Amino acid sequence: METRRFGNTGLDVPVVGMGTWQTFDVRGADADARRAVVDAAFEEGATRIIGLAHYSPHAFDDLRRLMSDPRVGAIQVPYNPREREIEAAILPAAADLGLGVVIMRPFGQGDLARRRIPKDALAPLAPYGVTSWPQAVLKWILSETR
């Protein structure tokens, strides 16, 4: 299994994994209570990394600002050939800060995986082990080293 160093965490993690959604959301009516739980877990040493996630480019300025918190060790953001907004500021900042990056929506909520690409169009990618369009998309994402 191919692994990659996860920011400055010291962890090597698989380059492809299965995600979760709304596992521990700190928005809404109980947001302050949930934030307190996160803060307490970090202070007590029960967790080593606080991660931030957002799906909307409209929130990336706020995300970028919050990424500077020294307790933050990872971010999760959308990235695929149709959603490339993180390339301008988020990925460079993550690299500078040593944050791990988890990609959400690699197939654009399924749209990119459902595309029918003729086999002959994929032929130039065969030397890289690519035999399907979803593989091509994942290889493209993983070619981003930040």
C-alpha positions, -999 to +999 in steps of 0.1 A: +000+000+000+014+034-010+017+058+019+026+095+023+038+116+052+008+134+067+021+169+072+043+173+102+024+148+123+050+121+119+024+097+106+026+079+073-010+073+060-024+055+030-027+078+000-062+067-007-087+060+021-124+061+029-138+093+042-164+102+067-190+130+067-202+150+097-184+128+121-178+157+146-194+188+133-188+219+154-215+241+138-250+246+149-267+251+182-242+231+202-212+244+185-196+260+215-200+228+236-185+207+208-156+232+205-150+229+242-148+191+239-123+194+211-102+219+231-103+197+262-094+166+243-064+184+229-053+199+262-056+165+280-035+148+253-064+126+242-060+139+206-028+150+189-043+167+158-072+190+153-084+190+118-104+216+099-127+210+069-148+230+046-164+223+013-170+258+000-145+281-016-164+310-001-151+299+033-115+294+023-104+328+036-117+319+071-102+284+067-068+299+058-069+321+089-078+292+112-051+270+097-024+291+115-036+278+149-006+256+161-030+229+173-043+223+137-025+195+120-047+187+091-073+201+067-099+185+045-110+203+013-125+195-021-101+189-049-106+175-084-101+186-119-133+208-117-127+222-082-092+236-081-096+267-059-073+253-032-043+255-054-040+293-050-038+298-013-049+267+007-023+242-006+006+266-004-004+276+032-008+239+042+026+231+028+042+261+046+025+252+079+032+215+076-004+204+076-017+171+064-043+174+036-072+151+031-091+155-002-129+154-003-150+149-034-122+136-056-148+126-082-169+157-078-197+140-060-196+112-086-198+132-118-162+126-127-164+089-120-195+084-142-179+100-173-173+076-201-139+080-216-130+060-246-102+034-239-081+049-267-081+083-250-067+066-219-040+048-239-013+074-232-017+068-195-012+031-197+025+033-188+014+048-155-009+019-147-041+038-156-068+018-172-099+038-162-110+074-160-114+072-121-078+060-119-067+089-140-085+114-117-070+098-086-035+098-102-040+135-111-049+144-075-020+124-060+004+141-084-001+172-062+026+167-036+014+193-012 
